[in-house]
Amino acid sequence: MVQVSTILSLLATSAIAAALPAAAPAPTAAPDLAKRASCTFSGSSGAAAVSKSKASCATIVLSALAVPSGTTLDLTKLTSGTKVIFEGTTTFGYEEWSGPLVSVSGTDITVTGAKGSVLDGNGARWWDGKGSNGGKTKPKFFYAHSLKSSSIVDMTFKDSPVQLMSINSATTLAVTGLTMNNANGASLGHNTDAFDVGSSTGVTISGATIVNQDDCLAVNSGTSITFTGGSCSGGHGLSIGSVGGRSDNTVSDVTISSSTIKDSQNGVRVKTVYGATGTVKGVTYKDITLSGITKYGIVIEQDYENGSPTGTPTTGVPITGLTVQNVKGTVTSSGTNIYILCGSGSCSGWTWSGNSVTGGKKSTACKNIPSGASC
């Protein structure tokens, strides 16, 4: 028989439970990338707006953006998986400053130029023939720093004030189909390097079309770097270095292939800094076509100083395991076909085959040419 007191106790407990509020629902997880918004930014307010809102956008569309003077279009620290699309013409206000005009960083980032889009630096406002060596302070254009497992696709740039793309501290980055047209800087543009690569691993640059007034490519440090299918015109050629004098002075496992260099000062170029230390190893140049080269078809020198090589090579940055294969083409009559200036014993283990550079002078100043190579 159930006691009356027990029944009363159960009834009281039920009443209390009914009076209590329902348990709070479990917190909702933050939305993942697939659920975030696609955001479009445009005009003169777009740069500031994207800087504030970038973390909440799965896709960032930058349409006819007008970036104010002295301002970086800040696309750094993007959420993993973000896609950035440039549409129309992106312009930048004028100010004497060092830039950059655009900066991008993050993991699994894709930056794409829509058909017909262009980032116009209007570099003529800064060009004075002095580049980054004096005169007006000029902004660098595009920082691809600390990008990991990312890609930059079909971007078009015009009239960069000085250096175009700085690739630094990048890991597994693919740059595909980039166009740089700095033809308007032929007389006063200077130091308008297309790609400066430093302290990066696994960078592949393919199908680039470059018209500029300095190195088409300069690998200053890094490993597992590839440049292929490129067209370079008007500049200083496809370069390793200058190597030395920086915090990172190691270049290894670089392949530069299937590319053309025309109407440029140099073709194939390896330069190490006079009196510095470092390493250049495992660099390959293969299937490079030259035409209209005015200074050196192939130049490998261990005496580099900015603007004025010393003529005296030093041995602190050895060049080992270099392959130069099927580099062919012409140098103007005032230029030199091949110039090799190595320190004693600091160039070794080279492979040299199938090269034919003609039209210019034969150098009488080559020194310490490694076995198998010719000058």
Secondary structure, DSSP 8 states (H G I E B T S, - for coil): ---HHHHHHHHHHHHHHHHS------------GGGSEEEEEEETTHHHHHHHHGGGEEEEEEEEEEE-TT--EEEEEE-TT-EEEEESEEEE----S---SEEEEEES-EEEE-TT-EEE--GGGT-SS-GGGSSS-----EEEEEEEEEEEES-EEE--SS--EEEES-EEEEEES-EEE-GGGTTT--S--SEEEESEEEEEEES-EEE-SS-SEEE-SEEEEEEES-EEESS--EEEEEESSSS--EEEEEEEEEEEEESSSEEEEEEEETT---EEEEEEEEEEEEEEESSEEEEEEEEE-TT---S---SSS-EES-EEEEEEEEE-TTSEEEEEE--TT-EES-EEES-EEESSB--S--BS--TT---
